[in-house]
Amino acid sequence: MRDSSGILRALFDAALGAAIATACMPRWTPPKPGGRVVIVGAGKAAASMAAELETLWGGALEGLVIVPYGHSCDTLGIEVVEAAHPIPDRSGILATERIIARVSGLSHSDTVVCLLSGGGSSLLAAPAIGVSLDEKQSITSQLLKSGAAIHEINCVRKKLSAIKGGKLALAAAPADVVTLLISDVPGNNASMVASGPTLTDAASASEAINIIDRYHISISAEAKNAVASADPVIIDAPDVRILATADDALLAASAAAVELEITPYSLGDLDGDAIELAHQHAELALQIAAGKGPIEPPCVLLSGGETTIEVRGTGRGGRNGEYALALALALDAHPRISAIACDTDGIDGTGDNAGCTVAPDTLARSNALGISARDRLLNNDSYTFFADLGDLVTTGPTRTNVNDFRAILITD
């Protein structure tokens, strides 16, 4: 009998391997420009990207990048500052002010290289005039719990910021700006990664106001006025290079599956509600197991992207745990179907795990422990559920982020 859990972990590791800075940067990084070069950036991969850039360009570089707490790594000259994610804190504000100061006053012969990855939106914290840190934290928290999609959240973030939505590029003018990014957004819209501090923000103020109203976000009159008065920002002909995406991770996992003589079936870069997506994937997996699907076992269904969660309870967990728990219930202990669901940054929501695994005996083991999977799901308590079973996947910070990785293995 094949080791399903080992196969699934091997596929996840292959996906991660394609998204780390040492794997994706050499192909796309340009030669080092002449003149003064200033490196700035933010995100879960920013420190590892900075270290790799110093390796590629052969020595210490000038600059500053911001990463979440625990995501630092050694660099030669680029300063690394840690700050809070996903809710911004004072450390992020102070570091962002220093980034703006570093890129201000440059000349036509200078170059700013901006290293961006998922998580940068909360780390690049420079509230617009009329918006306090406390209120920015409140608005961000409400948006993250509302079920809003990442492009909706980032639309509002841009209007509440003095650096997002192209404003960093405006501060750096007239210097050239090169943006190197690892994409964590479905569809790989570069302007949404870290809320696009060096790219055009074409959204109108009314679009952001509509999102605030649609999700019933509590916001002061001063902050709402800041949003309403935020004009679109146009950045002409930006130099943007996307280094890695969820598609790269899925291709690497597909190649690893083929080597294991398992047929990969990629569902692509997906979004939407985590529970609804789990139900759709369970239905497809069950059809395949019954011999009625588009492929035959042994096979694996692969998908990436970023789902959403509507927070209803008081439990602990993230979107991958929520997906996995809903999937386990929908599969109803099918004996030939196993799964893994993890965030490629190594942190799933409020847990300290990357994600978790689902096995044919998941529900039987939870029932034996007196644990109701359905009750845990209703309480958004997926972390505790899988922790009690010993089925968490723990990697620590991976220092990259191409968002979620899901694999459903159907054996023959």
C-alpha positions as CSV (number, residue, x, y, z in Angstrom):
1,M,0.0,0.0,0.0
2,R,1.3,3.4,-0.9
3,D,2.0,6.0,1.8
4,S,-0.7,8.6,1.0
5,S,0.5,11.1,3.6
6,G,4.1,10.9,2.4
7,I,3.0,11.4,-1.2
8,L,1.0,14.5,-0.3
9,R,3.8,16.0,1.7
10,A,6.2,15.4,-1.1
11,L,3.9,17.3,-3.5
12,F,3.6,20.2,-1.1
13,D,7.4,20.3,-0.7
14,A,7.8,20.3,-4.5
15,A,5.4,23.2,-4.7
16,L,7.3,25.1,-2.1
17,G,10.6,24.5,-3.8
18,A,9.5,26.2,-6.9
19,A,8.5,29.4,-5.1
20,I,11.5,30.2,-2.8
21,A,13.7,33.1,-3.8
22,T,16.8,31.0,-4.7
23,A,14.7,29.1,-7.2
24,C,12.7,31.9,-8.9
25,M,14.9,35.0,-8.8
26,P,17.9,34.1,-10.9
27,R,15.7,33.7,-14.0
28,W,14.0,37.1,-13.8
29,T,16.3,39.5,-12.0
30,P,17.9,42.1,-14.3
31,P,21.6,43.1,-14.2
32,K,22.5,45.5,-11.5
33,P,21.8,49.1,-12.7
34,G,24.4,51.9,-12.7
35,G,24.2,54.8,-10.3
36,R,22.8,54.6,-6.7
37,V,20.6,51.6,-6.1
38,V,18.2,51.5,-3.2
39,I,16.5,48.3,-2.2
40,V,13.1,48.5,-0.4
41,G,10.2,46.1,0.0
42,A,7.8,44.2,2.2
43,G,6.3,40.8,2.6
44,K,6.9,37.3,3.8
45,A,9.5,36.7,1.2
46,A,11.2,40.1,1.3
47,A,14.2,39.1,3.4
48,S,15.0,36.0,1.4
49,M,14.5,38.0,-1.8
50,A,16.9,40.7,-0.5
51,A,19.5,38.0,0.5
52,E,19.3,36.4,-2.9
53,L,19.5,39.8,-4.7
54,E,22.8,40.4,-2.9
55,T,24.0,37.0,-4.0
56,L,23.1,37.6,-7.6
57,W,24.6,41.1,-7.7
58,G,27.7,40.1,-5.8
59,G,27.8,42.0,-2.5
60,A,26.2,44.1,0.1
61,L,23.4,46.5,-1.0
62,E,21.7,49.6,0.5
63,G,18.2,49.4,1.6
64,L,15.4,48.2,4.0
65,V,12.7,45.6,3.8
66,I,9.9,44.7,6.2
67,V,8.9,41.2,7.1
68,P,6.5,39.6,9.6
69,Y,7.8,38.7,13.0
70,G,9.9,35.5,12.6
71,H,10.5,35.8,8.8
72,S,13.9,37.5,8.9
73,C,17.1,36.0,7.4
74,D,20.7,37.2,7.2
75,T,21.6,39.8,4.6
76,L,24.9,41.6,3.9
77,G,23.8,45.2,3.8
78,I,20.1,45.4,3.4
79,E,18.4,46.1,6.7
80,V,15.5,43.8,7.7
81,V,12.8,45.0,10.1
82,E,10.1,42.9,11.6
83,A,6.5,44.1,12.0
84,A,3.0,42.7,12.6
85,H,0.9,40.7,10.1
86,P,-2.0,40.7,9.3
87,I,-2.9,43.6,11.5
88,P,-0.4,46.5,11.2
89,D,1.5,47.8,14.2
90,R,3.8,50.7,15.2
91,S,6.9,48.9,14.1
92,G,5.5,48.7,10.6
93,I,4.6,52.4,10.6
94,L,8.1,53.4,11.7
95,A,9.8,51.2,9.2
96,T,7.5,52.4,6.4
97,E,8.4,56.0,7.2
98,R,12.0,55.1,6.9
99,I,11.4,53.5,3.5
100,I,9.7,56.6,2.2
101,A,12.6,58.7,3.5
102,R,15.1,56.4,1.7
103,V,13.5,56.7,-1.7
104,S,12.8,60.5,-1.5
105,G,15.2,62.9,-3.1
106,L,16.7,60.5,-5.6
107,S,17.8,61.6,-9.1
108,H,17.2,60.4,-12.6
109,S,20.4,58.3,-12.5
110,D,19.3,56.4,-9.4
111,T,17.2,53.1,-9.2
112,V,14.8,51.8,-6.6
113,V,14.3,48.1,-6.6
114,C,11.1,47.1,-4.7
115,L,10.8,43.5,-3.5
116,L,7.2,42.6,-2.8
117,S,5.4,39.5,-1.7
118,G,2.3,38.4,0.2
119,G,1.9,40.1,3.5
120,G,3.2,43.4,2.3
121,S,-0.1,45.2,2.6
122,S,-0.1,45.1,6.4
123,L,3.7,45.6,6.7
124,L,3.8,48.8,4.6
125,A,1.8,50.8,7.1
126,A,1.5,54.5,6.4
127,P,-2.1,55.6,7.2
128,A,-3.5,58.4,5.1
129,I,-4.1,61.8,6.7
130,G,-7.1,61.5,9.0
131,V,-6.6,57.8,9.7
132,S,-5.1,56.7,13.0
133,L,-3.2,53.4,13.5
134,D,-6.0,52.2,15.9
135,E,-8.6,52.7,13.3
136,K,-6.5,51.2,10.5
137,Q,-6.1,48.1,12.7
138,S,-9.9,48.0,13.3
139,I,-10.8,48.4,9.7
140,T,-8.2,45.8,8.6
141,S,-9.5,43.3,11.2
142,Q,-13.1,43.8,10.1
143,L,-12.3,43.3,6.5
144,L,-10.3,40.1,7.2
145,K,-13.3,38.7,9.1
146,S,-16.0,39.9,6.7
147,G,-15.5,37.3,3.9
148,A,-14.3,40.0,1.5
149,A,-12.0,38.8,-1.3
150,I,-8.4,39.9,-1.2
151,H,-8.8,42.3,-4.2
152,E,-11.7,44.0,-2.3
153,I,-9.6,44.2,0.9
154,N,-6.6,45.7,-0.9
155,C,-8.8,48.2,-2.8
156,V,-9.8,49.7,0.6
157,R,-6.2,49.4,2.0
158,K,-4.9,51.5,-1.0
159,K,-7.3,54.3,-0.3
160,L,-6.4,54.4,3.4
161,S,-2.7,54.5,2.8
162,A,0.0,57.0,2.0
163,I,2.3,54.4,0.3
164,K,0.1,51.7,-1.3
165,G,-1.5,52.0,-4.7
166,G,1.4,53.6,-6.5
167,K,2.3,56.2,-3.9
168,L,5.8,54.7,-3.2
169,A,6.6,55.1,-6.9
170,L,5.5,58.7,-6.7
171,A,7.8,59.3,-3.7
172,A,10.7,57.7,-5.6
173,A,10.4,59.9,-8.7
174,P,12.4,60.8,-10.7
175,A,14.4,57.6,-10.0
176,D,13.8,54.5,-12.0
177,V,11.7,51.9,-10.2
178,V,12.0,48.1,-10.7
179,T,9.5,45.9,-9.0
180,L,10.3,42.2,-8.4
181,L,7.4,40.3,-6.8
182,I,6.3,36.9,-5.8
183,S,2.5,36.7,-6.4
184,D,0.1,35.5,-3.8
185,V,-3.1,36.8,-5.5
186,P,-5.5,34.8,-7.7
187,G,-5.0,35.8,-11.3
188,N,-1.6,37.3,-10.5
189,N,-2.7,40.9,-10.7
190,A,0.6,42.6,-9.8
191,S,-1.2,45.7,-8.6
192,M,-2.8,43.6,-5.8
193,V,0.4,42.1,-4.4
194,A,1.2,44.1,-1.2
195,S,-1.5,46.5,-2.5
196,G,0.7,47.7,-5.4
197,P,2.9,50.4,-3.9
198,T,4.7,50.9,-7.1
199,L,1.9,50.3,-9.6
200,T,-1.2,52.1,-10.9
201,D,-4.3,52.2,-8.7
202,A,-7.1,52.8,-11.1
203,A,-9.9,52.1,-8.7
204,S,-12.2,55.0,-7.9
205,A,-12.9,56.2,-4.4
206,S,-16.5,55.1,-4.8
207,E,-15.5,51.5,-5.4
208,A,-13.7,51.5,-2.1
209,I,-16.7,53.1,-0.4
210,N,-19.0,50.5,-1.9
211,I,-16.9,47.7,-0.4
212,I,-16.9,49.3,3.0
213,D,-20.7,49.6,2.9
214,R,-21.2,46.1,1.4
215,Y,-19.4,44.4,4.2
216,H,-20.8,46.8,6.9
217,I,-17.4,48.0,8.0
218,S,-17.4,50.4,10.9
219,I,-15.4,53.5,10.0
220,S,-15.2,57.0,11.3
221,A,-16.3,60.0,9.2
222,E,-12.7,61.2,9.0
223,A,-11.4,57.9,7.6
224,K,-14.3,57.6,5.2
225,N,-13.6,61.1,4.0
226,A,-9.9,60.1,3.5
227,V,-11.2,57.2,1.3
228,A,-13.6,59.4,-0.6
229,S,-10.9,62.0,-1.4
230,A,-8.3,59.5,-2.6
231,D,-7.8,59.9,-6.3
232,P,-6.6,57.1,-8.7
233,V,-2.8,57.0,-9.1
234,I,-1.4,56.4,-12.6
235,I,2.2,55.0,-12.9
236,D,3.4,55.0,-16.5
237,A,5.2,52.0,-18.0
238,P,6.2,50.3,-14.7
239,D,9.0,47.8,-14.8
240,V,7.4,44.8,-13.1
241,R,8.7,41.2,-13.0
242,I,6.6,38.4,-11.5
243,L,9.1,35.9,-10.2
244,A,6.8,33.1,-9.0
245,T,3.1,32.4,-8.8
246,A,0.7,29.7,-7.7
247,D,0.9,28.2,-11.2
248,D,4.6,27.6,-10.8
249,A,4.0,25.7,-7.6
250,L,1.2,23.6,-9.2
251,L,3.5,22.8,-12.2
252,A,6.2,21.6,-9.8
253,A,3.8,19.5,-7.9
254,S,2.4,18.1,-11.1
255,A,5.9,17.1,-12.2
256,A,6.5,15.4,-8.9
257,A,3.2,13.5,-9.2
258,V,4.2,12.2,-12.6
259,E,7.5,10.9,-11.2
260,L,5.5,9.0,-8.6
261,E,3.3,7.6,-11.4
262,I,0.3,9.5,-10.3
263,T,-1.8,11.5,-12.8
264,P,-2.0,15.2,-11.9
265,Y,-5.2,17.1,-12.6
266,S,-4.8,20.8,-12.0
267,L,-7.9,22.9,-11.1
268,G,-5.8,26.1,-11.2
269,D,-5.7,29.2,-9.1
270,L,-9.0,29.4,-7.2
271,D,-10.8,31.7,-4.8
272,G,-14.2,31.8,-3.1
273,D,-15.6,30.5,0.1
274,A,-13.4,27.7,1.7
275,I,-16.3,25.5,2.6
276,E,-18.1,25.8,-0.7
277,L,-14.8,25.0,-2.5
278,A,-14.3,22.0,-0.3
279,H,-17.7,20.7,-1.2
280,Q,-17.1,21.1,-4.9
281,H,-13.7,19.3,-4.7
282,A,-15.2,16.5,-2.6
283,E,-17.9,15.9,-5.2
284,L,-15.3,15.7,-8.0
285,A,-13.0,13.4,-6.0
286,L,-15.9,11.1,-5.2
287,Q,-17.0,11.0,-8.8
288,I,-13.4,10.1,-9.9
289,A,-13.2,7.4,-7.2
290,A,-16.5,5.9,-8.5
291,G,-15.0,5.8,-12.1
292,K,-17.2,8.6,-13.3
293,G,-14.7,11.5,-13.4
294,P,-12.5,13.1,-16.1
295,I,-9.5,11.0,-15.0
296,E,-8.8,7.6,-13.5
297,P,-7.0,6.8,-10.2
298,P,-4.3,6.9,-9.1
299,C,-4.5,10.6,-9.5
300,V,-4.3,13.8,-7.6
301,L,-6.4,17.0,-7.8
302,L,-4.2,20.1,-7.4
303,S,-5.3,23.7,-6.8
304,G,-3.9,26.9,-5.5
305,G,-5.3,30.4,-4.9
306,E,-6.8,32.0,-1.9
307,T,-10.2,31.2,-0.3
308,T,-12.2,33.3,2.1
309,I,-13.7,32.5,5.5
310,E,-16.7,34.1,7.2
311,V,-15.8,34.1,10.9
312,R,-18.9,32.8,12.8
313,G,-17.4,31.3,15.9
314,T,-14.6,31.8,18.4
315,G,-12.3,29.0,17.4
316,R,-8.7,29.0,16.0
317,G,-7.6,28.2,12.5
318,G,-7.3,29.5,8.9
319,R,-8.7,29.0,5.5
320,N,-6.8,25.8,4.8
321,G,-7.9,24.2,8.0
322,E,-11.5,25.3,7.3
323,Y,-11.3,23.8,3.8
324,A,-9.8,20.6,5.1
325,L,-12.4,20.1,7.8
326,A,-15.2,20.7,5.4
327,L,-13.6,18.4,2.9
328,A,-13.3,15.6,5.5
329,L,-17.0,15.9,6.3
330,A,-18.0,15.9,2.6
331,L,-15.8,12.9,1.8
332,D,-17.4,11.0,4.6
333,A,-14.4,8.6,5.3
334,H,-14.0,7.4,1.7
335,P,-11.3,4.7,2.0
336,R,-9.3,5.8,-1.1
337,I,-9.2,9.6,-0.7
338,S,-6.7,11.6,1.3
339,A,-5.8,15.3,1.1
340,I,-3.5,18.1,2.2
341,A,-4.2,21.8,2.4
342,C,-1.5,24.3,3.4
343,D,-0.5,27.9,3.0
344,T,2.8,28.2,1.2
345,D,4.0,30.9,3.7
346,G,3.9,28.3,6.5
347,I,1.2,30.0,8.5
348,D,-2.5,29.2,8.2
349,G,-4.6,32.0,9.7
350,T,-4.3,32.2,13.5
351,G,-2.4,28.9,13.8
352,D,1.3,28.2,14.0
353,N,0.9,25.5,11.3
354,A,1.0,25.6,7.5
355,G,-2.1,23.5,7.2
356,C,-3.2,20.0,7.8
357,T,-3.9,16.6,6.3
358,V,-7.1,14.6,5.8
359,A,-7.1,10.8,5.8
360,P,-9.8,8.2,5.3
361,D,-9.9,7.6,9.1
362,T,-10.0,11.3,10.1
363,L,-13.7,11.2,11.2
364,A,-13.4,7.9,12.9
365,R,-10.5,9.0,15.0
366,S,-12.2,12.3,15.9
367,N,-15.4,10.4,16.9
368,A,-13.3,8.0,19.1
369,L,-12.0,11.1,20.9
370,G,-15.5,12.5,21.3
371,I,-14.8,15.4,18.9
372,S,-17.6,16.6,16.6
373,A,-16.1,17.7,13.3
374,R,-19.2,19.6,12.4
375,D,-19.3,21.5,15.7
376,R,-15.6,22.5,15.3
377,L,-16.3,23.7,11.8
378,L,-19.3,25.8,12.9
379,N,-17.0,27.4,15.5
380,N,-14.2,28.1,13.0
381,D,-12.0,25.8,15.2
382,S,-10.2,23.7,12.6
383,Y,-6.8,24.2,14.2
384,T,-7.8,22.5,17.4
385,F,-9.6,19.7,15.5
386,F,-6.5,18.7,13.5
387,A,-4.1,19.4,16.5
388,D,-6.1,16.9,18.6
389,L,-5.7,14.3,15.9
390,G,-2.0,15.0,15.3
391,D,-2.6,16.0,11.7
392,L,-1.2,19.5,11.6
393,V,1.4,20.2,9.0
394,T,4.1,22.4,10.6
395,T,6.9,24.0,8.5
396,G,7.6,27.3,10.3
397,P,8.0,30.4,8.1
398,T,8.9,29.4,4.6
399,R,10.0,32.9,3.6
400,T,7.9,32.8,0.4
401,N,4.2,33.0,-0.4
402,V,2.3,31.9,-3.5
403,N,-0.8,31.4,-1.3
404,D,-2.6,28.1,-0.8
405,F,-1.7,24.6,-2.0
406,R,-4.3,21.9,-2.0
407,A,-3.9,18.3,-3.2
408,I,-6.5,15.5,-3.1
409,L,-5.1,12.0,-3.7
410,I,-7.4,9.3,-5.1
411,T,-5.7,5.9,-5.0
412,D,-6.7,2.8,-7.1
